[in-house]
Amino acid sequence: MKKNVLPVIMFLFLAPVILHAQTKKPISPKPKAAPVSKAVMDRGKEVYLMNCLACHQADGSGVPNLNPHLVKTKWVLGSKTVLVEQILKGSQGKVEIDGETFNNAMPPLPQLTDQQIADVLTYVRNSFSNKASVVSAGEVKSIRAKIK
């Protein structure tokens, strides 16, 4: 009779675990970001062609040692604040991005509207093999107000 006790004890111990595992809902995949509208991408591309192309190139490849490439860098895919500040304030001297150093100055472009900055950053963050969230004009406005 003692031989039959162990399976009963194991069943009593494992049954709740097995039943709980079977009733758990499957983990939902992370929701995908909404696609960027064609209008935003078109406007962003227009701003890019007028203000960014000469230094960062048509394909976002930049110029080695001078102007950073825009392909999957921590700056492009990272903080929106850093990008907005870069456009509004520009930069001087050496800049290191993902282990590469660039020495060309970037002129500030404060004359661009909040919408133009949002559009061009959204364009860059979703072009050149990049995939990142949209930048809104409201976000740009908020950042611009903080750095004045």
HELIX and SHEET records of a PDB file:
HELIX    1   1 LYS A    2  ASN A    4  5                                   3    
HELIX    2   2 VAL A    5  THR A   23  1                                  19    
HELIX    3   3 LYS A   38  ASN A   51  1                                  14    
HELIX    4   4 LEU A   53  HIS A   56  1                                   4    
HELIX    5   5 LYS A   74  LEU A   77  1                                   4    
HELIX    6   6 LYS A   80  LYS A   89  1                                  10    
HELIX    7   7 ASP A  114  ARG A  125  1                                  12    
HELIX    8   8 ALA A  137  ILE A  147  1                                  11    
SHEET    1   A 2 VAL A  95  ILE A  97  0                                        
SHEET    2   A 2 GLU A 100  PHE A 102 -1                                        
END                                                                             
